[in-house]
Amino acid sequence: MMIDHVYISVKDVSRSRAFYAAALKPLGWRELFEYDSSAGPASVPDLFGLADRSYGSGGVIGNSIWLRERKPGETGLYLGLVADSPQEVDAAYAAALAAGGQDAGEPALRAYFGPGYYAANVIDLDGNELEFVNKEFNPKRPA
């Protein structure tokens, strides 16, 4: 699977935003936008996004990093993995649960992130969160 996005939990979003924007700029990354959590479910935090040069091009799948405020005691990783179809999302979700993962969001269309955003979330055996995601607007991965 290809990495679609990563959430990084930080103590100070403004300070980290400036750091990541400066550190990643030489690699072709740019600031995206802030996601206001009031537009979605309570489980989705405010987010600030950065994207690589391919993100949104339509030619290849781009990558993004989303900064979010760290909650007390939180140290885990949030990793979004690309799926080529909603059926792959469903299959990965089922396989993760069968392997001992915990449900953190059943497969569903999540229009609050954009049209054609279909995803499912699981918690791994160590508390890290995986999101299997199919974005209708992404091209298919090479075979």
ABEGO torsion letter per residue (X at the ends): XBBABBBBBBABAAAAAAAAAAAAAAAGBBBBBBBBAAABBAABBBBBBBBBAABGAGABBBBBBBBBBBBBGBABBBBBBBBABAAAAAAAAAAAAAAGBBBAEBBBBBAAAEBGBBBBBBBBAAGBBBBBBBBAABBBBBX
